[in-house]
């Protein structure tokens, strides 16, 4: 066959997509002046995982609320359940802070890949979060049902229905701004043109999302959310410049609980700041959480192999 780098990356993605290998490397060996030998080297992936994690977080911006906290987490994952390629995952995590703050999260996922010849995958993602502070106790529970269609190895579209119930119990004079049921429909597409999905050095990743809550789906929160996440990678001086941009907007169509809005802060948006620690709106004067109807978040990293 005539050599094609695009087809080579496609083959690499397909082998990795089987879910049986942790890495898929390709070596090109020139055997003659007009031919190449392609050698694929795979590292076999164990089908069962047990992970543990621990950490300490110290936040200078929250000296009066919760400057010090301890984190514990573990995860159980099965990649080939019933020898049918079904995937199961559960991830409990715990955070203990001072004074008198603790949080636990349990999130799971069960995926049936290629449910039909049309290359549809079905996933169930249940979750349960419990937060306890001197001011309130908040329980969040629900599940997401997701159907994903793979058009190509690097293009997929998902349609999901998420049902979430928030039970907010104030201990002080905080207003009840979090309680309610959110029943929403989400449409997410992903285009991944990165040259390497293990350690990308060049390429583009796009993930636009549209979410409609309330209306015909019921619930107590009614809004339309549009957001897009973009990642760009560029080699520079032997290393990689990695850039991530997230832009989003929420239009209320009725009552919207503060928790459904955007926030900044924490390890997934802006490290060095507490989670939900940045934003224009504060639900109550004596809480440190901030929310807003719009978000612009830019991260820039210089990554060394």
N, C-alpha and C positions, 0 to 999 in steps of 0.2 A: 504494500500500500504506500501511497505517497504520504510523506510525513506531514502531520498537521499538529501544531502545538495546541490548538483549540480542542481537537479530538483527543489529544493526550490528556488534557485537564478533565475532559468529560469522562474518560475512562477512569481516571483517578477518583472522581466524585462518585461514580457508580459503584466502584469497589468499596469505597468508604461507606456509601449509603446502605450497604448490606447490613451494617451494624455488627460485624464480627471482627473488625480490626480497629486498633487505636490509632495507628499511623499507616499511611500509604505513601511510600517514597518511590520516585522513578529516577533511574540512572540511564543516561544515553551514552552508549558505547559505539564509537565509529569503528566498525569492523573492516570496511572498505571505503574507498573514496566516495562512492555513491550510495552507501547504505548505512543504516544505524540499527543497532540492537537496543531494544528497550527492555530494561530489567526492572520489574516491579518488586519492591521489598515491603512486605506487610508485617506488622507486629500484631500477633493475635490478641484479641481482646477477651478478657474473662467475662463470662456472661453475668456474673454476680459481683456486686461491689458493696463494701461497707466502708463509709468515709467518716472521719471524725475531724472536728475543728474546734479551736479555742482561741480567744483573744481578749485584749483589754483595750478599752476606748476611753480616752481622756479628752474632754471638750472644754477649751478655754472660754468658749462663748456661752457656756451654760453653768457658770460657777455657782449660781444660786438655785439651780433646779436639779440637774443630774450631771455633774462634771465627770464622774467616774462610773464606768459600767463594765461588766464582764460578759463575754459572749461564749456560748457553747452551741455546737451543732453536730449533727450526724445525719447520714443519709444511707438508705438502702435502695439498691437499684438492680433490676433483673432485665437483661436485654433480650432474652430468648425464652420467655415463659411458655411452658407447654411444648417447647421445641417448635413453635409456630411463628417465632419472630415477634410475639407480643412483648411490649415493654411496660414495665411497672417501676414506679419510683415513689418513695416517700421521704420527706425531708423535714424533720423536726428541728427547731432552733430555739434557743433560750437566751434572754438578755436580763441581767440583774444590775440595777443601778441604785445609786444613793442620792437622796434619801427615799426609801420605800417605793421604789419603782421596779417593776419587772414586766417582762413581755415574753410570750411564747407563741410560736407560729408552727403550724403543721400544714404542709402542702404536699399534694400527691399528683400523680399522673399515671394514666393507663392508656396506652396507645395500641391500636390494631392497625398495622401498616398494610397498604394495598388491599383494602377491604373488598374492592371489586376490580374487574379487569380495567376499569377506567382510572386506575391508580389513585383511588381515594383512600385517605387515612382518617380514622376516627379516634378521637381522644376525649377522655374525661379527666378534668382537673379539679378535684375538690380542695378546699382550703378552710382552715380555722385559725383565727388570730385572737389572742386574748392579751389586753394591755391593762395594767393596774398601776395607777399613780395616786398620790395623795389627793388629787382633785376629782378623779373619775375612774370608772372601770368600763372598758369598751370591748365588746365581743363582736367579731366579724366572722361570718361563716357563709358558705355557699359553694357553688360549683360552676364550672364552665364546660359546655359541650361543644366540641370543635370538629369540623369537617374540613379536611385539607385536600386540595387538588394539585398534583404536580404536573405542570405543563412541560417543563424541561428540568434538567438537573439543577438549574440555577434560578428557576422561576416557579413560585408557588402562590396559591391564593387560598385563604382560609375564611370560613364563615363560622361564627361562634355565637352561642347564646349563653350569657352569664347571668346568674341569679345570685344576688348578694344581700344579706340581711345584716344590718348593723344595730346592735343593742347597746345603747349608751346610758350609763347610770352615773350621774354626777354625784359627788360626795360633798360639794360645796355649792356656791351660788352660780355655777357655770350654767349657761343656757343650753337647752337641748337642741343643738345644731347638727348633730351627727346621725340621729336615729333614722331608720327607714329602710325600705326595700328598694333595691335597684335591679330592674330586669331590663337587660339591654341586648341589642343585636350588634355584633362587630363584624366588620369586613377588613381583613388584613392581607396585603400582598407583599411579597418579598422578592426582590431582584438582587442576586448576588453575583457580581462580576469580578470578585477578587481573584488574584492569581493563585492563591493558596489559602484554603479555609482553615488550615492548622496555624500557620504563621504568615499572614498576608503581608506582602511588601508593596504591592501595587494593585489598584483596582477600586471599584465603587460598590457600595452596598446601600440599597434603598428599601425602606419599609414604611409605606403610607398606611394609615389606619383611619377608618370612619366608624363611629359608634353612635347609635341612636337608642336612647333610654326613655322608658315611659310610653305614653300614647297608647297604642293598641296592645302593648306588652304589659301594661299595668305598672304597679309599683308606685312609690312616693316621690321619685326623682325623675324629672323630665328635662332632657337636654340633647343637644347634638354636639358631638366632639369630633374634631378633625385634627390629625397630627401626622407628622412625617419625621422619620429618623433617617439621617444620612451619615455614612461613614466613608472616608476617603483615605487611601494609603498611597504613599509616594516614597520611593527609595531616595536617601540623601546621605552622602558621605559614609557609605557602608552600613548605614542603619536605616530606620524607617520612620517617617513622619506619619503619625496616625491622628486623624481628625474626626470628631463626631459632633453632629449638630442635630438638635431636636427642636422643632417648632410646632406649637399646638394652640388651638383655640377652642373654647367651649361657649356655646350659645344656649343660655337657659330658655326652656320652653314652658316653664312653670317653676315649681319648687325644686331647688337643687341643694342638697346637703353640702356643707363645706368640704367634707371628705372626698366628694366626687370631683373636686376641682384639682388643678395642677398645684404642685409644690416643688420646691428645690431644697437640696441639702441631703447629705448621706452618701454612701459609697457608690450609688448608682447614678447620681446626678452631679453633685458637687462635693467632693471629699474635703474634709476639714470643717464642715458645718454639720450641725445636727440634722437628722431627718425631719423634713417639714419645717426647717428653721428659717427659711427665707421666703418672702412673699408679701404682697400688699395687704391682704385681709387677715385679720385675727378674729376667730370666732368669739372669743371672750377676752376681757382685759387681763385676766390672770392665767392665761395659758400661753405657751411659747409656740404653738403651731400656727403656721401662716399658709394661706391658700390664695389662688388667683384664677381668673378665667383665661389667662394666656400664659404661655411659657416660651422662652427662648433660652436654650442651654447649649453652650459651645465648649467642647473639651479638645485640647491639643496636647499630644504626647510625642516624645522622641524616644523611640524604642530601640534598644540595643539587643542584638541576638545573644 
